Amino acid sequence: MALIDKGRVCRITKGKNAFDYCIVIEKQDDSTAIVEGIEAPRRKMSIKHLEPTPKVVDIKKSSTKDDISAALTSAGLI
């Protein structure tokens, strides 16, 4: 089982959004994923810059910022 998969809550470790929580929206290949967080915009990111948490949430590819916020709140990270 892969650690970085759809719905996994991660912490960003590099860049201007470092230490923000995000959710993996879609895993593109072995080295990149589409992520989005409350402060972090939806973007393609290297999985080397993500620290996975044990939490997984149910999220859709067409989710909005409100859905992301609600999912992170339900995971207890906000």
MIMARKE-450656 format. One line per 5 residues: their letters; for each residue x negated, y, z of N, C-alpha, C, O. Coordinates in Angstrom, 2 decimals, always signed. Atoms other than C-alpha are relative to their C-alpha. Example, Ala and Ser with C-alpha at 12.3 -4.5 7.8 and 13.67 -1.06 7.14 Angstrom:
BEGIN
AS	-0.89:-1.19:+0.00:-12.30:-4.50:+7.80:-0.90:+1.20:+0.00:-1.94:+1.18:+0.66 | +0.82:-1.19:-0.06:-13.67:-1.06:+7.14:+0.77:+1.09:+0.73:+0.26:+2.20:+0.90
# end
This chain:
BEGIN
MALID	-0.84:-1.18:+0.00:+0.00:+0.00:+0.00:-0.89:+1.25:+0.00:-1.85:+1.35:+0.76 | +0.77:-1.23:+0.10:-1.32:+3.41:-0.96:+0.37:+0.96:+1.12:+1.53:+1.03:+1.53 | -0.28:-0.98:-1.05:-1.63:+6.09:+1.69:+0.68:+1.24:-0.56:+1.55:+1.82:+0.08 | -0.59:-1.18:+0.63:-0.75:+8.91:-0.70:+1.03:-0.48:-1.01:+0.68:-0.90:-2.11 | -1.07:+0.39:+0.90:+2.61:+8.09:-2.23:+1.17:+0.97:+0.16:+1.12:+1.85:+1.02
KGRVC	-1.13:-0.93:+0.00:+5.93:+9.84:-2.87:+0.66:+0.07:+1.38:+0.97:-0.96:+1.98 | -0.65:-0.21:-1.28:+7.43:+11.34:+0.26:-0.93:+0.07:+1.20:-0.50:+0.40:+2.30 | +0.97:-0.03:-1.11:+4.26:+11.15:+2.37:-0.25:+1.45:+0.44:-0.49:+2.32:-0.40 | +0.34:-1.32:-0.55:+3.73:+14.15:+4.64:-1.51:+0.04:+0.19:-2.09:-0.86:+0.80 | +1.45:-0.14:-0.07:+0.14:+15.38:+4.38:-0.36:+1.37:+0.53:+0.46:+2.29:+0.58
RITKG	+0.56:-1.29:-0.40:-2.02:+18.16:+5.70:-1.06:+0.38:-1.02:-1.93:-0.43:-1.35 | +0.96:-0.48:+0.98:-3.98:+20.25:+3.21:-1.29:+0.35:+0.73:-1.27:+1.02:+1.76 | +1.27:-0.21:-0.68:-7.68:+20.34:+4.09:-0.90:+1.03:-0.67:-1.87:+1.48:-0.06 | +0.85:-0.95:+0.74:-9.13:+22.71:+1.46:+0.85:+1.09:-0.64:+2.04:+0.89:-0.89 | -0.66:-1.07:+0.73:-8.23:+26.02:-0.16:+0.71:+1.00:+0.90:+0.59:+0.94:+2.13
KNAFD	-0.64:-1.07:-0.77:-6.15:+29.00:+0.88:+1.16:-0.50:+0.85:+1.57:+0.19:+1.79 | -1.07:+0.57:-0.81:-3.38:+26.76:+2.24:-0.51:-1.09:+0.94:+0.26:-1.96:+1.36 | +0.58:+1.01:-0.89:-5.75:+24.70:+4.40:+0.73:+0.00:+1.34:+1.09:+1.05:+1.87 | -0.66:+0.27:-1.27:-4.14:+23.24:+7.53:+1.51:+0.17:-0.05:+2.17:+0.10:+0.99 | -1.45:-0.02:+0.15:-0.60:+23.65:+6.14:+0.47:-1.42:-0.30:-0.25:-2.22:-0.89
YCIVI	-0.59:+1.29:+0.32:+1.69:+20.63:+5.94:+0.71:+0.08:-1.34:+1.26:+1.11:-1.71 | -0.67:+0.07:+1.29:+3.04:+19.52:+2.58:+0.56:-1.41:-0.17:+0.26:-2.31:+0.62 | -0.59:+1.29:+0.33:+5.00:+16.65:+1.05:-0.43:-0.37:-1.41:-0.42:+0.48:-2.30 | +0.35:+0.47:+1.34:+3.85:+14.56:-1.90:+1.30:-0.20:-0.77:+2.13:-1.02:-0.40 | -1.19:+0.08:+0.84:+6.51:+15.05:-4.58:-0.15:-1.12:-1.02:+0.80:-1.86:-1.30
EKQDD	+0.25:+1.01:+1.03:+4.91:+12.81:-7.19:-1.49:-0.29:-0.05:-2.31:+0.63:-0.05 | +1.41:+0.37:+0.18:+1.65:+10.88:-7.45:-0.23:-0.14:-1.50:+0.45:-0.92:-2.16 | +0.23:+0.00:+1.45:+0.22:+11.48:-10.93:-0.93:-1.12:-0.43:-0.62:-1.85:-1.37 | +0.94:+1.08:+0.28:-2.76:+9.14:-11.00:-0.76:-0.31:+1.28:-0.33:+0.08:+2.37 | +0.74:+0.41:-1.20:-5.38:+7.73:-8.64:-0.67:+1.15:+0.73:-1.09:+0.99:+1.88
STAIV	+0.74:-1.08:-0.64:-6.89:+11.13:-7.92:+0.80:+1.28:+0.20:+0.30:+2.20:+0.86 | -0.78:-1.23:-0.14:-4.10:+13.76:-8.12:+1.45:-0.28:+0.35:+1.98:-1.36:+0.08 | -1.41:+0.09:-0.36:-0.61:+14.39:-6.80:+0.62:+1.39:-0.08:-0.08:+2.39:+0.06 | -0.75:-1.25:-0.06:+2.06:+17.08:-7.03:+0.49:+0.13:+1.44:+1.18:-0.76:+1.94 | -0.39:-0.22:-1.39:+2.61:+18.54:-3.55:+0.70:+1.35:+0.14:+0.54:+2.24:-0.70
EGIEA	-0.64:-1.28:-0.32:+4.73:+21.30:-2.02:+0.21:+0.06:+1.50:+0.53:-0.94:+2.15 | -0.22:-0.25:-1.42:+4.97:+22.81:+1.43:+0.77:+1.28:+0.19:+1.19:+1.90:-0.79 | -0.74:-1.23:-0.28:+6.68:+25.72:+3.13:-0.81:+1.20:-0.47:-0.27:+2.08:-1.15 | +0.86:-1.10:+0.43:+3.74:+28.08:+2.59:-0.75:-0.34:-1.29:-1.17:+0.56:-2.01 | +0.75:+0.42:+1.19:+2.07:+26.04:-0.18:+0.96:-0.17:-1.18:+1.94:-0.89:-1.07
PRRKM	-0.86:+0.16:+1.18:+3.61:+26.38:-3.65:-0.17:-1.39:-0.62:-1.17:-2.07:-0.38 | +0.08:+1.29:+0.69:+4.34:+23.30:-5.75:-1.14:+0.06:-1.01:-1.19:+0.94:-1.87 | +1.14:+0.02:+0.91:+1.14:+22.38:-7.54:-0.68:-1.36:+0.00:-0.47:-2.20:+0.88 | +0.80:+1.21:+0.12:-1.16:+19.63:-8.67:-1.22:+0.15:+0.91:-1.87:+1.19:+0.91 | +1.10:-0.09:-0.95:-3.78:+18.82:-6.04:-0.75:-1.33:+0.05:-0.15:-2.40:-0.09
SIKHL	+0.82:+1.20:-0.16:-6.64:+16.38:-5.64:+0.35:-0.67:+1.33:+0.54:+0.01:+2.34 | -0.31:+0.68:-1.26:-5.90:+13.70:-3.06:-1.17:+0.05:+0.97:-1.01:-0.27:+2.15 | +1.14:-0.20:-0.90:-9.39:+14.36:-1.67:+0.24:+1.18:+0.93:-0.40:+1.28:+1.98 | -0.30:-1.18:-0.81:-7.94:+17.61:-0.30:+1.23:-0.19:+0.87:+1.75:+0.77:+1.43 | -1.19:+0.30:-0.81:-5.05:+15.88:+1.50:-0.35:-0.98:+1.11:-1.09:-1.94:+0.90
EPTPK	+0.16:+0.91:-1.13:-5.02:+14.25:+4.91:+1.39:-0.58:+0.31:+2.25:+0.15:+0.81 | -1.33:+0.57:-0.21:-2.07:+11.82:+5.14:+0.35:-0.14:+1.48:-0.52:-0.38:+2.32 | -0.51:+0.25:-1.35:+0.07:+11.60:+8.27:+0.81:-1.29:-0.05:+1.10:-1.78:-1.14 | -0.80:+1.23:+0.02:+2.05:+8.52:+9.33:+1.45:+0.22:-0.42:+2.19:-0.74:-0.61 | -1.40:-0.31:+0.30:+5.31:+10.28:+8.46:+0.29:-0.05:-1.50:-0.50:+0.43:-2.31
VVDIK	-0.49:+0.05:+1.37:+7.24:+9.58:+5.24:+1.44:+0.49:+0.01:+2.23:+0.07:+0.85 | -1.36:-0.53:+0.09:+10.38:+11.50:+4.23:+0.58:-0.34:-1.36:-0.16:-0.62:-2.31 | -0.69:+0.26:+1.26:+12.97:+10.91:+1.52:+0.13:+1.33:-0.74:+0.79:+2.25:-0.27 | +0.02:-1.26:+0.76:+12.44:+13.59:-1.13:+0.18:-0.31:-1.48:-0.27:-1.35:-1.97 | -0.21:+0.16:+1.44:+13.49:+14.03:-4.75:-0.94:+0.91:-0.76:-1.44:+1.90:-0.21
KSSTK	+0.89:-0.81:+0.84:+11.41:+15.42:-7.60:+0.57:+1.39:-0.23:-0.19:+2.35:-0.40 | -0.65:-1.29:+0.26:+13.95:+18.23:-8.10:+0.32:+0.77:+1.28:+1.18:+1.65:+1.27 | -0.29:-0.64:-1.27:+13.89:+19.32:-4.45:-0.41:+1.47:+0.00:-1.32:+1.87:-0.72 | +0.27:-1.43:-0.11:+13.89:+23.01:-3.51:-0.81:+0.27:+1.27:-1.09:-0.64:+2.05 | +0.72:-0.39:-1.23:+11.97:+24.93:-0.82:+0.82:-0.30:+1.24:+0.28:-0.70:+2.27
DDISA	-0.86:+0.28:-1.14:+14.98:+24.54:+1.47:-0.02:-1.49:+0.34:-0.02:-1.85:+1.52 | +0.08:+1.44:-0.23:+14.86:+20.74:+1.03:-1.33:-0.37:+0.65:-1.37:-1.20:+1.56 | +1.33:+0.25:-0.57:+11.13:+20.74:+1.79:-0.03:+0.43:+1.46:-0.54:-0.29:+2.32 | -0.04:-0.53:-1.37:+11.67:+22.88:+4.89:+0.81:-0.91:+0.91:+0.40:-1.20:+2.03 | -0.84:+0.89:-0.80:+14.48:+20.62:+6.12:-0.70:-1.33:+0.26:-0.60:-1.87:+1.36
ALTSA	+0.70:+1.28:-0.16:+12.38:+17.49:+5.54:-1.14:+0.12:+1.00:-1.34:-0.77:+1.83 | +1.10:-0.19:-0.96:+9.39:+18.89:+7.44:+0.53:+0.24:+1.41:-0.09:-0.17:+2.38 | -0.62:-0.21:-1.30:+11.68:+20.01:+10.26:+0.47:-1.33:+0.59:+0.28:-1.58:+1.78 | -0.47:+1.30:-0.48:+13.24:+16.54:+10.50:-1.17:-0.91:+0.38:-1.01:-1.81:+1.21 | +1.19:+0.78:-0.35:+9.72:+15.06:+10.61:-0.66:+0.52:+1.27:-1.60:-0.09:+1.78
GLI	+0.53:-0.56:-1.24:+9.01:+17.28:+13.63:-1.29:+0.79:-0.18:-2.08:+0.90:+0.76 | +1.25:-0.72:+0.27:+6.24:+19.32:+12.00:+0.16:+1.50:-0.03:-0.81:+2.23:-0.25 | -0.23:-1.45:-0.03:+7.84:+22.76:+12.21:+0.61:+0.35:+1.34:+0.89:+1.52:+1.60
# end
